[in-house]
């Protein structure tokens, strides 16, 4: 048995135990060499190998090794890495097809290795550990099929202080015959008993990551993306919790896929009331051949557990992504307050319009101006020019160098927009290389936003775009890049000469995107890269490895954003959330909200503006000055504080949240009133995360509030209540 109180990885009597600060993960190689999943949950000491049940179950087959023992069947035992072909009829995590079109695997335990530090993945994003104090460790478990000559190396990374365990799989062909990978899930969890709920995050363009909680029952619940990206429609995040779990109590498990392509997540209760949870690559359109000696690496799933509710799982994810996924200069720095030109000018940009925005922004304390779409090639609308990353000096009226110097003279940094993976048919690049676009052979392409997708599974295509981008970025003092991706991938066909199976293309495409991102971030370490895909269509931990912030949604309406940012907060920290104040009536919804409300909502992210400063009143300009000052005052608390969801904006009368300092010395509490009725009843905002027994002073009013009362009953809204009005309190421990 495990008798150590230390965190880390331990092996004894065939049992592997992974201990974090507050959780335990345990599995066992049994007498037949099958790797059983024993336990993942609250930290415990001892062995959970008594949990798997056995019995003679009708129609549950028995492996040949079991002989006449009909009580042993993989049809109901909890498995660490389930495969098709050993008598388990539940959903497999790994499936292959052989040259004769047959299926079937029989993976048995061979060996293990424990090492200090966290593993990395070649060409893929992954959680990293750069400090010895993190006490990170890696466990490798080797499983092999002796007949098919297939090896699966299960990788486990453990960051004990963060309560984080990661999982990945490396598949190797040890034999002579080629096989194809048809399915590969990085993480699979079997719960032998209990009733659970599944929290998923669905949506659409401009209304992403709506939280939905449903019981896990005797049917397969599946979330997925077939779009080639992580998508607006589902987030690659799964939260599983006991039926009675709440925001602040109960057992909760979180799985977060660090990948920017298609994914699949599954949750199902089986015939014997066990529950299986899986997350990994989308198996549709995946058919990846492996020849002798070749390897295939699964992207990583980040896992965490808490018995203190859903909110603690979120905060575990936040800390891990902010410090152990995001990289580079801006991981730790406060981001500049920026103004984006899009809603001010759309495609109608010029030297004069950009400099006018810069001058107006500088006077209000804004720190950066971003020139969005429309500056390159033949680009006066969204029908042409993508792929031709050359500044249109005739349209702009000067060189990029001159424009940036003029913007810098106003005291502002300069940023620029790219959409590197896209191409228009009306472009010089397409006319020169039509085969560089993904398109079904012999068919007219399916267009999206009148554009096609470049074939990033081909290194020469990636290199050509990299060279174009470098010429632009080397020509001027560019300090920010917005990286957009404005359509889904439909025509999955590559014209590369060496493509033997089109089932490789989507996976290799994503790796091509990552290779470009790695080359750019390495060459330009001082540039702040912000991801975007029509807003939140590629909002995932994979892209955050390269872009420490991502435009959260193209919908900038403050009320819709309270819901979008609420759903986003379940898995991603505020420091990754691109959020701006925009004009009213809002360009997406037509809704009118007070400037203060728009500012308070945008402060729950990286903060900036998306409007024409020449078209707002002097009173609104003064409000912006004060908002910028306020954001800078609280920026460190917002970026590094612990985030608490205080209400649910889908069901409650307010959208309320708080950032609490790690030492609980202060908190910034924000609330937006979503409902207004005649003779309105009093509203109270519950506040979690403060120090029990402490008293807090509201900085503005001087009022004193016991933390326990604020948590139990809430802070009353005493100001006049108005529809869509925002309230903000800075509480300091007295």
Secondary structure as UniProt FT lines:
FT   STRAND          8..12
FT   TURN            13..14
FT   STRAND          15..19
FT   STRAND          23..29
FT   TURN            31..32
FT   STRAND          35..42
FT   TURN            49..50
FT   TURN            58..59
FT   HELIX           64..66
FT   TURN            67..68
FT   TURN            70..71
FT   TURN            74..76
FT   TURN            84..85
FT   STRAND          94..98
FT   TURN            99..100
FT   STRAND          108..116
FT   TURN            122..123
FT   HELIX           132..134
FT   STRAND          137..145
FT   TURN            146..149
FT   STRAND          150..159
FT   HELIX           160..162
FT   STRAND          164..173
FT   STRAND          179..191
FT   STRAND          196..204
FT   TURN            205..206
FT   STRAND          207..215
FT   STRAND          221..224
FT   STRAND          237..242
FT   TURN            243..244
FT   STRAND          252..258
FT   STRAND          263..269
FT   TURN            271..272
FT   STRAND          275..281
FT   TURN            284..285
FT   STRAND          288..290
FT   TURN            292..293
FT   STRAND          295..297
FT   STRAND          300..306
FT   HELIX           310..324
FT   HELIX           329..331
FT   STRAND          338..340
FT   HELIX           342..345
FT   TURN            346..347
FT   HELIX           351..363
FT   TURN            364..365
FT   STRAND          368..371
FT   TURN            382..383
FT   TURN            386..387
FT   HELIX           393..396
FT   HELIX           400..409
FT   TURN            410..411
FT   STRAND          413..418
FT   TURN            420..421
FT   STRAND          422..423
FT   HELIX           428..432
FT   HELIX           434..436
FT   TURN            441..442
FT   TURN            449..450
FT   STRAND          451..454
FT   TURN            456..457
FT   HELIX           459..474
FT   TURN            475..477
FT   STRAND          480..483
FT   TURN            497..498
FT   HELIX           502..504
FT   HELIX           505..523
FT   TURN            525..526
FT   STRAND          528..531
FT   TURN            534..535
FT   TURN            537..538
FT   HELIX           541..544
FT   TURN            545..546
FT   STRAND          549..551
FT   HELIX           558..568
FT   TURN            569..571
FT   HELIX           574..576
FT   STRAND          577..578
FT   STRAND          581..582
FT   TURN            587..589
FT   HELIX           595..602
FT   TURN            603..606
FT   STRAND          608..610
FT   HELIX           613..615
FT   HELIX           618..640
FT   STRAND          642..645
FT   TURN            649..651
FT   STRAND          654..660
FT   TURN            662..663
FT   STRAND          666..673
FT   TURN            678..679
FT   STRAND          684..685
FT   TURN            692..693
FT   STRAND          695..698
FT   TURN            699..701
FT   STRAND          704..706
FT   HELIX           707..712
FT   STRAND          715..716
FT   TURN            723..724
FT   STRAND          726..733
//
